[in-house]
Amino acid sequence: MREKLEKMESSLATKDWNKQEKLGHPFHEVFHHVEVAEWAFECMKDLSDKLQVYSEEDERIAITYRKDKKGIHYQFGNWLLLGFYGGKDQPVARIPIMVEKLKSLDSEVEYKVEYEFKTDPKVVSVSFSLATLEQVGDEILSLYDQTIDAISQMLSNCKKSTHRHKHNESLGKAVFDPTYRKQLFYLGL
């Protein structure tokens, strides 16, 4: 995920915005640029690999839109493990982090605690702007990786996501099929 963040940052820095292709609906509501959308879906693919999920047909995951289609969630079991939302200035990523690990972040790092899970160890769902991830991404992603390891142990017996009935097959296919993903980004839903 770190390498993909660096690749996206480099691509955004050298992008000719006058020749930018417009993302289709509703992707333009969530991501400002195709590079950000591509990075987000690659993050979901990396997370899937880590959780040993190899297809969108795996019922342990649900990839869903928020009601207003301005956000995309990746859920495993009953946990929101990754979320992306359109922001006024920049997209926002939402991830779970163990509270004890979150305390190790520099006090100047801006984030918002969205939800506290009732678990031991304590885990919170935290939102970061893309700018924050660009500044301290390595540190945040390290904490995220450690948290995902702990959550995957907690959910080792998971059979089906509680949100599976909301799973969007097109989004799921886009996570696992890069060719389909590119078409979907531009054509929209």
Number of C-alpha atoms within 10 A of each C-alpha: 19 16 10 16 21 15 14 19 18 12 13 15 10 8 13 9 10 6 7 10 10 14 22 16 16 18 25 18 18 22 24 18 18 21 19 21 22 20 19 23 23 19 18 23 22 16 18 19 12 14 19 11 18 13 16 22 13 15 19 21 29 29 27 23 20 14 8 8 15 19 22 23 22 24 21 27 21 16 19 18 22 23 24 26 23 20 17 9 10 15 22 22 22 21 23 27 28 24 16 11 16 17 10 11 13 10 9 6 12 13 14 12 14 12 12 15 13 9 11 9 12 13 21 20 21 20 22 20 20 19 15 16 19 14 11 13 18 16 14 21 16 15 21 20 16 13 22 20 12 16 21 16 12 12 15 10 10 16 13 15 20 17 20 19 10 13 21 15 14 16 23 23 18 22 24 20 15 15 10 14 21 16 13 19 21 17 14 15 11
